[in-house]
Amino acid sequence: MSVPHLGGDPNANLYAQLKRDVLDRVPQITAVEYVPDDIEAKQLRATFDPARLDPPTGPDSPELTVKWYRQEPHDWFRINYTDPNTGFHAGWHQDEDHPDLGRTHFQYSVAETEDRWGITFEHETPSLILWEIVEELLEDVRPTYQYANEEP
């Protein structure tokens, strides 16, 4: 169950910035779209080319969804990666779902394993936070957690 965000409508200008400054620049991402469309943008959805990921996955394309609400004193966001080929899910959330973990937490699940813990970011601006998340996803999270239970 998800706790609703505290803010108002998503900031369409922020989504355009996140798309332009981050997601459109990631070589593993082949498409970025506004959901449901660019007029009523409630989130961004980025589609990965499964062959460009290391290690590769496939045949279906993994996705990263971004929901972000600007508000005071702290933004509310949920950034989720899902790989339909393996059932792997990873999420970076700044919400009220797990107050025991602090303002922001990371969580993942795959097969019979799941875990979550509190995190902090090096940066405070949305674009730089999203860069941190995408880098962590590609360099650490996928290799460490997505394939942790597989036999070599």
DSSP file (Angstrom, degrees, kcal/mol; ACC not computed):
  #  RESIDUE AA STRUCTURE BP1 BP2  ACC     N-H-->O    O-->H-N    N-H-->O    O-->H-N    TCO  KAPPA ALPHA  PHI   PSI    X-CA   Y-CA   Z-CA
    1    1 A M              0   0    0      0, 0.0     2,-0.4     0, 0.0     0, 0.0   0.000 360.0 360.0 360.0 141.3    0.0    0.0    0.0
    2    2 A S        -     0   0    0      3,-0.0     3,-0.0    94,-0.0     0, 0.0  -0.863 360.0-132.4-110.8 139.0    1.2    3.4   -0.9
    3    3 A V        -     0   0    0     -2,-0.4    93,-0.2     1,-0.1    94,-0.2  -0.748  36.9-112.3 -83.0 130.6    0.8    6.6    1.1
    4    4 A P        -     0   0    0      0, 0.0    92,-0.1     0, 0.0    -1,-0.1  -0.247  34.5-100.2 -63.6 151.6   -0.4    9.4   -1.2
    5    5 A H        -     0   0    0      1,-0.1    90,-0.1    90,-0.1    -3,-0.0  -0.299  21.3-136.7 -66.9 157.5    2.0   12.3   -1.8
    6    6 A L  S    S+     0   0    0     63,-0.1    -1,-0.1    -3,-0.1    89,-0.0   0.665  75.4  78.4 -89.9 -19.0    1.4   15.4    0.1
    7    7 A G  S    S-     0   0    0      1,-0.2    64,-0.1    62,-0.1    -2,-0.0  -0.036  77.6-108.6 -85.7-173.2    1.9   17.9   -2.7
    8    8 A G        -     0   0    0     62,-0.4    -1,-0.2     1,-0.3     3,-0.1   0.258  68.6 -21.7 -91.4-143.0   -0.3   19.0   -5.6
    9    9 A D  S    S-     0   0    0      1,-0.1    -1,-0.3    60,-0.1    61,-0.3  -0.298  78.5 -93.3 -68.7 151.9   -0.1   18.3   -9.3
   10   10 A P        -     0   0    0      0, 0.0     2,-0.9     0, 0.0    59,-0.2  -0.237  40.0-109.3 -61.1 155.7    3.2   17.2  -10.7
   11   11 A N     >  -     0   0    0     57,-0.7     4,-1.9     1,-0.2     3,-0.4  -0.790  26.3-165.1 -91.8 104.4    5.4   19.9  -12.2
   12   12 A A  H  > S+     0   0    0     -2,-0.9     4,-2.1     1,-0.3    -1,-0.2   0.849  89.6  55.3 -60.7 -35.3    5.3   19.4  -16.0
   13   13 A N  H  > S+     0   0    0      1,-0.2     4,-2.0     2,-0.2    -1,-0.3   0.879 105.7  52.3 -65.6 -36.0    8.3   21.7  -16.3
   14   14 A L  H  > S+     0   0    0     -3,-0.4     4,-2.9     2,-0.2    -2,-0.2   0.919 108.2  50.8 -64.6 -42.7   10.3   19.6  -13.9
   15   15 A Y  H  X S+     0   0    0     -4,-1.9     4,-2.6     1,-0.2    -2,-0.2   0.909 108.9  51.2 -61.7 -41.2    9.5   16.5  -16.0
   16   16 A A  H  X S+     0   0    0     -4,-2.1     4,-2.6     1,-0.2    -1,-0.2   0.903 112.2  47.6 -61.6 -40.1   10.6   18.2  -19.1
   17   17 A Q  H  X S+     0   0    0     -4,-2.0     4,-3.3     2,-0.2     5,-0.4   0.928 111.8  48.5 -66.7 -45.6   13.9   19.1  -17.4
   18   18 A L  H  X>S+     0   0    0     -4,-2.9     5,-1.9     1,-0.2     4,-1.5   0.893 114.3  47.3 -62.4 -39.1   14.4   15.5  -16.0
   19   19 A K  H  <>S+     0   0    0     -4,-2.6     5,-3.0    -5,-0.2     6,-0.2   0.959 119.6  38.0 -64.2 -51.7   13.8   14.1  -19.5
   20   20 A R  H  <5S+     0   0    0     -4,-2.6    -2,-0.2    -5,-0.2    -3,-0.2   0.925 123.3  38.5 -67.6 -47.6   16.1   16.5  -21.3
   21   21 A D  H  <5S+     0   0    0     -4,-3.3    -1,-0.2    -5,-0.2    -3,-0.2   0.705 134.4   6.5 -83.7 -20.6   18.9   16.8  -18.8
   22   22 A V  T ><5S+     0   0    0     -4,-1.5     3,-1.8    -5,-0.4     4,-0.4   0.663 123.6  42.3-124.6 -70.1   19.0   13.2  -17.6
   23   23 A L  G > <S+     0   0    0     -5,-1.9     3,-1.2     1,-0.3     6,-0.2   0.839 111.1  54.2 -62.4 -38.8   17.0   10.4  -19.2
   24   24 A D  G 3 <S+     0   0    0     -5,-3.0    -1,-0.3    -6,-0.3    -4,-0.1   0.647 108.1  54.3 -68.1 -12.3   17.5   11.5  -22.9
   25   25 A R  G <  S+     0   0    0     -3,-1.8    -1,-0.2    -6,-0.2    -2,-0.2   0.438  80.5 100.0-101.2  -1.4   21.3   11.4  -22.2
   26   26 A V    X   -     0   0    0     -3,-1.2     3,-1.8    -4,-0.4    -4,-0.0  -0.776  63.2-151.7 -89.4 116.1   21.5    7.8  -20.9
   27   27 A P  T 3  S+     0   0    0      0, 0.0    -1,-0.1     0, 0.0    22,-0.1   0.745  92.8  58.8 -63.4 -23.3   22.7    5.6  -23.8
   28   28 A Q  T 3  S+     0   0    0     20,-0.1    21,-2.7    24,-0.1     2,-0.5   0.645  90.7  84.5 -78.8 -13.7   20.9    2.5  -22.4
   29   29 A I  E <   +A   48   0A   0     -3,-1.8    19,-0.3    19,-0.2     3,-0.1  -0.788  51.7 179.4 -93.9 128.1   17.6    4.3  -22.6
   30   30 A T  E     +     0   0A   0     17,-2.9     2,-0.3    -2,-0.5    18,-0.2   0.659  65.8  17.6-101.6 -20.2   15.9    4.1  -26.0
   31   31 A A  E     -A   47   0A   0     16,-1.2    16,-3.0    -8,-0.1     2,-0.4  -0.992  52.9-168.6-153.6 144.8   12.7    6.0  -25.3
   32   32 A V  E     +A   46   0A   0     -2,-0.3     2,-0.3    14,-0.2    14,-0.2  -0.997  18.4 175.8-133.5 129.8   11.3    8.5  -22.7
   33   33 A E  E     -A   45   0A   0     12,-2.3    12,-2.5    -2,-0.4     2,-0.4  -0.958  31.2-118.7-136.2 154.4    7.6    9.4  -22.6
   34   34 A Y  E     -A   44   0A   0     -2,-0.3    10,-0.2    10,-0.2     4,-0.2  -0.725  43.8-110.0 -86.3 137.8    5.2   11.4  -20.5
   35   35 A V  E    S-A   43   0A   0      8,-2.9     7,-3.4    -2,-0.4     8,-1.4  -0.970  97.3  -0.8-117.7 128.4    2.4    9.3  -18.9
   36   36 A P  S    S-     0   0    0      0, 0.0     2,-0.3     0, 0.0    -1,-0.2  -0.956 135.3 -51.8 -77.3 -24.1   -0.4    9.6  -19.8
   37   37 A D        -     0   0    0     -4,-0.1     6,-0.2     6,-0.1    -2,-0.1  -0.948  55.6 -86.2-161.7 178.0    0.7   12.2  -22.3
   38   38 A D  S    S+     0   0    0     -2,-0.3     3,-0.2     1,-0.2    -3,-0.1   0.658 122.7  51.5 -72.5 -13.2    2.8   15.4  -22.4
   39   39 A I  S    S+     0   0    0      1,-0.2    -1,-0.2    -5,-0.1   -27,-0.1   0.883 121.6  28.5 -85.9 -43.2   -0.3   17.6  -21.5
   40   40 A E  S    S+     0   0    0     -6,-0.1    -2,-0.2   -28,-0.0    -1,-0.2  -0.080  84.4 175.5-105.9  33.1   -1.4   15.7  -18.4
   41   41 A A        +     0   0    0     -3,-0.2     3,-0.1     1,-0.2   -26,-0.1  -0.144  14.5 160.6 -50.0 115.2    2.1   14.4  -17.5
   42   42 A K        -     0   0    0     -7,-3.4     2,-0.3     1,-0.4    26,-0.2   0.531  69.0  -7.5-108.9 -16.2    1.8   12.6  -14.1
   43   43 A Q  E     -A   35   0A   0     -8,-1.4    -8,-2.9    -6,-0.2    -1,-0.4  -0.976  65.4-114.0-165.4 169.3    5.0   10.7  -14.5
   44   44 A L  E     -AB  34  66A   0     22,-2.3    22,-2.5    -2,-0.3     2,-0.4  -0.894  20.7-160.4-110.1 145.9    7.9    9.8  -16.9
   45   45 A R  E     -AB  33  65A   0    -12,-2.5   -12,-2.3    -2,-0.4     2,-0.4  -0.978   5.1-167.7-128.7 120.1    8.5    6.4  -18.3
   46   46 A A  E     -AB  32  64A   0     18,-3.1    18,-2.4    -2,-0.4     2,-0.5  -0.894   9.1-150.1-107.1 134.2   12.0    5.5  -19.7
   47   47 A T  E     -AB  31  63A   0    -16,-3.0   -17,-2.9    -2,-0.4   -16,-1.2  -0.899   9.2-148.4-107.9 128.9   12.5    2.3  -21.7
   48   48 A F  E     -A   29   0A   0     14,-2.8   -19,-0.2    -2,-0.5   -20,-0.1  -0.689  18.0-122.5 -93.8 146.0   15.8    0.5  -21.6
   49   49 A D    >>  -     0   0    0    -21,-2.7     3,-1.4    -2,-0.3     4,-0.6  -0.808  22.5-147.0 -80.4 116.0   17.3   -1.5  -24.5
   50   50 A P  G >4 S+     0   0    0      0, 0.0     7,-2.0     0, 0.0     3,-0.6   0.795  95.4  55.2 -60.4 -27.9   17.8   -4.9  -22.8
   51   51 A A  G 34 S+     0   0    0      1,-0.2     7,-0.1     5,-0.2   -23,-0.0   0.715 101.8  57.6 -77.1 -20.1   20.9   -5.6  -25.0
   52   52 A R  G <4 S+     0   0    0     -3,-1.4    -1,-0.2   -24,-0.2     2,-0.2   0.557  88.0  94.8 -86.6  -8.1   22.6   -2.3  -23.9
   53   53 A L  S << S-     0   0    0     -3,-0.6    85,-0.0    -4,-0.6     4,-0.0  -0.534  82.5-108.7 -83.4 151.6   22.4   -3.2  -20.2
   54   54 A D  S    S+     0   0    0      1,-0.3    88,-0.1    -2,-0.2    -3,-0.0  -0.957 115.0  26.0-124.4 111.5   25.4   -4.9  -18.5
   55   55 A P  S    S-     0   0    0      0, 0.0    -1,-0.3     0, 0.0    -3,-0.1   0.568 112.0-124.7 -72.3 154.2   24.7   -7.7  -17.9
   56   56 A P        -     0   0    0      0, 0.0     2,-0.3     0, 0.0    -5,-0.2  -0.223  28.6-171.3 -64.3 155.9   22.2   -7.9  -20.7
   57   57 A T        -     0   0    0     -7,-2.0    -4,-0.2    -8,-0.1    -5,-0.1  -0.879  23.5 -14.1-136.1 169.1   18.6   -8.9  -20.1
   58   58 A G        -     0   0    0     -2,-0.3     3,-0.1     3,-0.1    -9,-0.0  -0.882  41.5-112.8 157.5 172.0   15.8   -9.6  -22.4
   59   59 A P  S    S+     0   0    0      0, 0.0    -8,-0.1     0, 0.0     2,-0.1  -0.975 104.9  57.7 -88.7 -17.9   13.8  -10.0  -24.6
   60   60 A D  S    S-     0   0    0      1,-0.1    25,-0.2   -10,-0.1    -3,-0.0  -0.416  88.6-110.6 -78.0 151.1   11.4   -7.5  -22.9
   61   61 A S        -     0   0    0     -2,-0.1   -12,-0.1    -3,-0.1    -1,-0.1  -0.663  25.2-132.9 -84.5 124.9   12.5   -3.9  -22.2
   62   62 A P        -     0   0    0      0, 0.0   -14,-2.8     0, 0.0     2,-0.3  -0.334  25.0-146.8 -65.5 157.7   13.0   -2.9  -18.6
   63   63 A E  E     -BC  47  82A   0     19,-2.3    19,-2.6   -16,-0.2     2,-0.5  -0.952  14.8-155.7-132.2 150.7   11.5    0.4  -17.5
   64   64 A L  E     -BC  46  81A   0    -18,-2.4   -18,-3.1    -2,-0.3     2,-0.4  -0.996  16.1-163.6-120.8 124.0   12.2    3.2  -15.1
   65   65 A T  E     -BC  45  80A   0     15,-2.9    15,-2.2    -2,-0.5     2,-0.5  -0.895   0.2-161.6-110.9 142.4    9.2    5.3  -14.0
   66   66 A V  E     +BC  44  79A   0    -22,-2.5   -22,-2.3    -2,-0.4     2,-0.5  -0.979  12.0 175.6-126.8 119.1    9.6    8.7  -12.3
   67   67 A K  E     + C   0  78A   0     11,-2.4    11,-2.4    -2,-0.5     2,-0.4  -0.995  14.8 171.8-118.6 125.8    6.9   10.4  -10.2
   68   68 A W  E     - C   0  77A   0     -2,-0.5   -57,-0.7   -26,-0.2     2,-0.5  -0.991  15.4-172.4-142.5 128.9    8.1   13.7   -8.7
   69   69 A Y  E     - C   0  76A   0      7,-3.2     7,-2.3    -2,-0.4     2,-0.4  -0.985  20.3-137.7-123.0 125.1    6.1   16.4   -6.8
   70   70 A R        +     0   0    0     -2,-0.5   -62,-0.4   -61,-0.3     2,-0.3  -0.671  44.2 140.1 -78.7 129.2    7.7   19.7   -5.8
   71   71 A Q        -     0   0    0     -2,-0.4   -64,-0.1   -64,-0.1    -2,-0.0  -0.981  43.0 -68.1-162.1 164.3    6.8   20.6   -2.3
   72   72 A E  S    S+     0   0    0     -2,-0.3    -2,-0.0     1,-0.2     0, 0.0  -0.848 105.0   7.8-104.7 142.9    8.1   22.2    0.9
   73   73 A P  S    S+     0   0    0      0, 0.0     2,-0.4     0, 0.0    -1,-0.2  -0.989 136.8   1.1 -85.4 -14.8   10.0   21.3    2.9
   74   74 A H  S    S-     0   0    0     -4,-0.0    -2,-0.0    29,-0.0    20,-0.0  -0.992  73.7-111.7-136.6 141.5   11.1   18.3    0.8
   75   75 A D        -     0   0    0     -2,-0.4     2,-0.5    -5,-0.1    -5,-0.2  -0.242  26.2-133.1 -61.6 156.3   10.0   17.0   -2.5
   76   76 A W  E     +C   69   0A   0     -7,-2.3    -7,-3.2     2,-0.0     2,-0.3  -0.964  37.4 160.3-109.8 128.1    8.0   13.7   -2.8
   77   77 A F  E     -CD  68  94A   0     17,-1.7    17,-3.0    -2,-0.5     2,-0.4  -0.996  29.7-165.4-149.1 157.6    9.2   11.2   -5.4
   78   78 A R  E     -CD  67  93A   0    -11,-2.4   -11,-2.4    -2,-0.3     2,-0.5  -0.963   9.6-177.7-138.4 120.4    9.2    7.6   -6.4
   79   79 A I  E     -CD  66  92A   0     13,-2.4    13,-2.8    -2,-0.4     2,-0.4  -0.978  13.0-177.3-122.0 117.1   11.6    6.3   -9.0
   80   80 A N  E     -CD  65  91A   0    -15,-2.2   -15,-2.9    -2,-0.5     2,-0.4  -0.948  16.3-162.0-125.5 134.5   11.1    2.6   -9.8
   81   81 A Y  E     -CD  64  90A   0      9,-3.3     9,-2.3    -2,-0.4     2,-0.4  -0.942  13.3-176.9-111.4 133.3   13.0    0.3  -12.1
   82   82 A T  E     -CD  63  89A   0    -19,-2.6   -19,-2.3    -2,-0.4     7,-0.2  -0.997  15.2-163.9-134.2 130.7   11.3   -2.9  -13.2
   83   83 A D  E >>> - D   0  88A   0      5,-2.5     4,-2.0    -2,-0.4     3,-0.9  -0.936   3.2-166.8-111.3 107.3   12.8   -5.7  -15.4
   84   84 A P  T 345S+     0   0    0      0, 0.0    -1,-0.1     0, 0.0   -23,-0.1   0.676  84.1  63.8 -68.2 -16.0    9.9   -7.9  -16.7
   85   85 A N  T 345S+     0   0    0    -25,-0.2   -24,-0.0     1,-0.1    -2,-0.0   0.817 120.5  17.5 -75.5 -31.2   12.4  -10.6  -17.8
   86   86 A T  T <45S-     0   0    0     -3,-0.9    25,-0.4     2,-0.1    -1,-0.1   0.506  98.1-118.4-119.3  -9.8   13.6  -11.4  -14.2
   87   87 A G  T  <5 +     0   0    0     -4,-2.0     2,-0.2     1,-0.3    24,-0.1   0.606  60.6 154.2  77.2  10.8   10.9   -9.9  -12.0
   88   88 A F  E   < -D   83   0A   0     -5,-0.7    -5,-2.5    22,-0.1     2,-0.4  -0.529  19.6-177.9 -76.2 138.0   13.5   -7.6  -10.5
   89   89 A H  E     +DE  82 109A   0     20,-2.5    20,-2.4    -2,-0.2     2,-0.4  -0.999   7.0 179.0-135.1 136.9   12.2   -4.3   -9.0
   90   90 A A  E     -DE  81 108A   0     -9,-2.3    -9,-3.3    -2,-0.4     2,-0.4  -0.998   7.8-173.6-135.1 140.8   14.2   -1.5   -7.4
   91   91 A G  E     -DE  80 107A   0     16,-3.1    16,-2.4    -2,-0.4     2,-0.5  -0.997  20.4-161.4-140.7 140.8   12.8    1.7   -6.0
   92   92 A W  E     -DE  79 106A   0    -13,-2.8   -13,-2.4    -2,-0.4     2,-0.4  -0.980  28.7-178.6-115.6 115.6   14.2    5.0   -4.6
   93   93 A H  E     -DE  78 105A   0     12,-2.8    12,-2.6    -2,-0.5     2,-0.6  -0.954  29.5-174.2-126.7 132.8   11.4    6.7   -2.6
   94   94 A Q  E     +DE  77 104A   0    -17,-3.0   -17,-1.7    -2,-0.4     2,-0.2  -0.864  56.0 101.8-118.1  92.8   11.2    9.9   -0.8
   95   95 A D  S    S-     0   0    0      8,-0.7     3,-0.2    -2,-0.6   -90,-0.1  -0.726  84.3 -89.0-152.9-165.0    7.7    9.5    0.8
   96   96 A E  S    S+     0   0    0     -2,-0.2     8,-0.1   -93,-0.2     6,-0.0   0.251  88.2 103.6-105.9  11.5    6.0    8.7    4.0
   97   97 A D  S    S+     0   0    0      1,-0.3    -1,-0.1   -94,-0.2     3,-0.1   0.845  92.1  22.9 -66.1 -35.4    5.8    4.9    3.5
   98   98 A H    >   +     0   0    0     -3,-0.2     3,-2.3     4,-0.2     4,-0.3  -0.612  63.1 168.5-133.9  73.3    8.6    3.9    5.9
   99   99 A P  G >  S+     0   0    0      0, 0.0     3,-1.3     0, 0.0    -1,-0.1   0.765  76.2  67.7 -60.7 -24.5    9.2    6.7    8.5
  100  100 A D  G 3  S+     0   0    0      1,-0.2    18,-0.1    -3,-0.1     3,-0.1   0.700  99.2  51.9 -66.7 -17.9   11.5    4.3   10.5
  101  101 A L  G <  S-     0   0    0     -3,-2.3     3,-0.3     1,-0.4    -1,-0.2   0.427 115.8-112.6 -97.1  -0.5   14.0    4.5    7.6
  102  102 A G    <   -     0   0    0     -3,-1.3    -1,-0.4    -4,-0.3    -4,-0.2  -0.502  53.0 -44.9  97.3-172.0   14.1    8.3    7.4
  103  103 A R  S    S+     0   0    0     -2,-0.2    -8,-0.7     1,-0.1     2,-0.4   0.850 125.1  33.5 -66.3 -36.4   12.9   10.6    4.7
  104  104 A T  E     +E   94   0A   0     15,-0.4    15,-2.3    -3,-0.3     2,-0.3  -0.957  67.4 175.5-128.3 139.9   14.3    8.6    1.8
  105  105 A H  E     -EF  93 118A   0    -12,-2.6   -12,-2.8    -2,-0.4     2,-0.4  -0.964  21.7-140.5-140.7 159.6   14.8    4.9    1.3
  106  106 A F  E     +EF  92 117A   0     11,-2.8    11,-2.2    -2,-0.3     2,-0.3  -0.917  24.7 177.5-112.2 143.0   15.9    2.3   -1.3
  107  107 A Q  E     +EF  91 116A   0    -16,-2.4   -16,-3.1    -2,-0.4     2,-0.3  -0.991   5.7 180.0-143.8 153.6   14.1   -1.0   -1.8
  108  108 A Y  E     -EF  90 115A   0      7,-2.3     7,-1.9    -2,-0.3     2,-0.3  -0.985   5.7-170.5-147.4 158.5   14.4   -4.0   -4.1
  109  109 A S  E     +EF  89 114A   0    -20,-2.4   -20,-2.5    -2,-0.3     2,-0.3  -0.980  11.6 160.8-149.9 142.0   12.8   -7.3   -4.6
  110  110 A V  E >   - F   0 113A   0      3,-2.8     3,-3.0    -2,-0.3   -22,-0.1  -0.925  65.0 -36.7-158.3 135.9   13.7  -10.3   -6.8
  111  111 A A  T 3  S-     0   0    0    -25,-0.4   -25,-0.0    -2,-0.3   -24,-0.0  -0.253 127.8 -18.7  48.5-120.0   12.5  -13.9   -6.5
  112  112 A E  T 3  S+     0   0    0     -3,-0.1     2,-0.4     2,-0.0    -1,-0.3   0.299 121.1  90.9 -97.8   7.6   12.1  -14.7   -2.8
  113  113 A T  E <   +F  110   0A   0     -3,-3.0    -3,-2.8     2,-0.0     2,-0.3  -0.872  41.8 154.9-113.3 136.5   14.4  -11.8   -1.7
  114  114 A E  E     +F  109   0A   0     -2,-0.4     2,-0.3    -5,-0.2    -5,-0.2  -0.984   5.5 162.4-151.9 153.1   13.5   -8.2   -0.7
  115  115 A D  E     -F  108   0A   0     -7,-1.9    -7,-2.3    -2,-0.3     2,-0.3  -0.978  12.6-165.3-160.6 163.6   15.0   -5.6    1.4
  116  116 A R  E     +F  107   0A   0     -2,-0.3     2,-0.3    -9,-0.2    -9,-0.2  -0.983   9.6 171.1-153.4 151.2   14.9   -1.8    2.1
  117  117 A W  E     -F  106   0A   0    -11,-2.2   -11,-2.8    -2,-0.3   -16,-0.1  -0.986  38.1 -89.3-157.4 158.8   17.0    0.7    3.9
  118  118 A G  E     -F  105   0A   0     -2,-0.3     2,-0.3   -13,-0.2   -13,-0.3  -0.389  45.1-177.9 -69.8 147.2   17.4    4.5    4.4
  119  119 A I        -     0   0    0    -15,-2.3   -15,-0.4   -18,-0.2     2,-0.3  -0.916  16.7-152.2-139.4 165.0   19.6    6.4    2.0
  120  120 A T        -     0   0    0     -2,-0.3     2,-0.3   -17,-0.1     3,-0.0  -0.944  17.3-130.8-133.1 159.3   20.8    9.9    1.4
  121  121 A F        -     0   0    0     -2,-0.3     8,-0.1     2,-0.2   -17,-0.0  -0.823  10.7-136.4-111.0 151.2   21.9   11.7   -1.8
  122  122 A E  S    S+     0   0    0     -2,-0.3     2,-0.2     6,-0.1    -1,-0.1   0.823  91.0  45.5 -70.0 -32.0   25.0   13.6   -2.5
  123  123 A H        -     0   0    0      5,-0.1    -2,-0.2     1,-0.1     0, 0.0  -0.617  60.8-156.1-112.2 168.7   22.9   16.3   -4.3
  124  124 A E        +     0   0    0     -2,-0.2    -1,-0.1     5,-0.0    -2,-0.0   0.605  65.3  92.5-116.8 -21.1   19.7   18.2   -3.6
  125  125 A T  S  > S-     0   0    0      1,-0.1     4,-2.4     4,-0.0     3,-0.2  -0.545  78.9-123.1 -80.2 143.9   18.5   19.2   -7.1
  126  126 A P  H  > S+     0   0    0      0, 0.0     4,-2.7     0, 0.0     5,-0.2   0.880 108.2  50.6 -54.1 -45.6   16.1   16.8   -8.9
  127  127 A S  H  > S+     0   0    0      1,-0.2     4,-2.2     2,-0.2     5,-0.1   0.912 113.1  45.6 -61.2 -41.9   18.2   16.4  -12.0
  128  128 A L  H  > S+     0   0    0     -3,-0.2     4,-2.3     2,-0.2    -1,-0.2   0.858 111.7  51.9 -71.9 -33.9   21.4   15.5  -10.0
  129  129 A I  H  X S+     0   0    0     -4,-2.4     4,-2.3     2,-0.2    -2,-0.2   0.931 110.2  49.0 -63.8 -44.7   19.4   13.2   -7.7
  130  130 A L  H  X S+     0   0    0     -4,-2.7     4,-2.7    -5,-0.2     5,-0.2   0.894 109.4  52.4 -63.5 -38.6   18.1   11.4  -10.8
  131  131 A W  H  X S+     0   0    0     -4,-2.2     4,-2.7     2,-0.2     5,-0.3   0.935 108.9  50.7 -59.1 -45.8   21.6   11.1  -12.2
  132  132 A E  H  X S+     0   0    0     -4,-2.3     4,-2.6     1,-0.2    -2,-0.2   0.927 111.9  47.5 -56.7 -45.2   22.8    9.6   -9.0
  133  133 A I  H  X S+     0   0    0     -4,-2.3     4,-2.8     2,-0.2    -2,-0.2   0.931 112.2  47.6 -64.6 -47.1   19.9    7.1   -9.1
  134  134 A V  H  X S+     0   0    0     -4,-2.7     4,-2.5     2,-0.2     5,-0.2   0.920 113.9  47.9 -62.9 -43.3   20.5    6.1  -12.7
  135  135 A E  H  X S+     0   0    0     -4,-2.7     4,-2.8    -5,-0.2     5,-0.4   0.929 113.4  47.7 -61.9 -44.4   24.3    5.7  -12.2
  136  136 A E  H  X>S+     0   0    0     -4,-2.6     5,-2.9    -5,-0.3     4,-2.3   0.907 111.3  51.8 -63.2 -41.4   23.7    3.6   -9.0
  137  137 A L  I  <>S+     0   0    0     -4,-2.8     5,-2.5     3,-0.2    -2,-0.2   0.947 117.5  36.8 -58.4 -50.3   21.1    1.5  -10.9
  138  138 A L  I  <5S+     0   0    0     -4,-2.5    -2,-0.2    -5,-0.2    -1,-0.2   0.855 126.4  34.9 -75.4 -35.9   23.5    0.7  -13.8
  139  139 A E  I  <5S+     0   0    0     -4,-2.8    -3,-0.2    -5,-0.2    -2,-0.2   0.762 136.3   2.4 -93.3 -26.4   26.8    0.4  -11.9
  140  140 A D  I  X5S+     0   0    0     -4,-2.3     4,-2.5    -5,-0.4     5,-0.4   0.719 119.3  54.1-127.4 -53.4   25.7   -1.2   -8.5
  141  141 A V  I  >XS+     0   0    0     -5,-2.9     4,-2.8     2,-0.2     5,-1.1   0.940 110.9  42.6 -63.3 -53.4   22.1   -2.1   -8.1
  142  142 A R  I  >XS+     0   0    0     -5,-2.5     4,-1.1    -6,-0.3     5,-0.9   0.967 120.2  41.6 -60.0 -53.8   21.5   -4.3  -11.1
  143  143 A P  I  45S+     0   0    0      0, 0.0     4,-0.2     0, 0.0    -1,-0.2   0.870 123.2  39.2 -63.0 -34.6   24.8   -6.2  -10.9
  144  144 A T  I  <5S+     0   0    0     -4,-2.5    -2,-0.2     2,-0.1    -3,-0.2   0.922 131.2  17.4 -82.1 -45.8   24.6   -6.6   -7.1
  145  145 A Y  I ><5S+     0   0    0     -4,-2.8     3,-0.6    -5,-0.4     4,-0.3   0.804 116.0  59.4-103.4 -33.4   21.0   -7.3   -6.4
  146  146 A Q  I 3<<S+     0   0    0     -5,-1.1     3,-0.2    -4,-1.1    -4,-0.1   0.871 121.7  25.3 -67.1 -34.9   19.3   -8.4   -9.6
  147  147 A Y  T > <S+     0   0    0     -5,-0.9     3,-1.1    -4,-0.2    -1,-0.2   0.181  87.5 111.3-114.8  16.8   21.6  -11.4  -10.1
  148  148 A A  T <  S+     0   0    0     -3,-0.6    -1,-0.1     1,-0.2    -2,-0.1   0.812  81.4  44.8 -63.6 -32.8   22.7  -12.1   -6.5
  149  149 A N  T 3  S+     0   0    0     -4,-0.3    -1,-0.2    -3,-0.2     2,-0.2   0.428  90.0 106.5 -95.1   1.4   20.8  -15.4   -6.2
  150  150 A E  S <  S-     0   0    0     -3,-1.1    -3,-0.0     1,-0.1    -4,-0.0  -0.515  74.9-113.2 -82.3 148.9   21.7  -16.8   -9.6
  151  151 A E              0   0    0     -2,-0.2    -1,-0.1     1,-0.1    -2,-0.1  -0.563 360.0 360.0 -74.7 141.6   24.2  -19.6   -9.9
  152  152 A P              0   0    0      0, 0.0    -1,-0.1     0, 0.0    -2,-0.0   0.510 360.0 360.0 -67.8 360.0   27.5  -18.6  -11.6
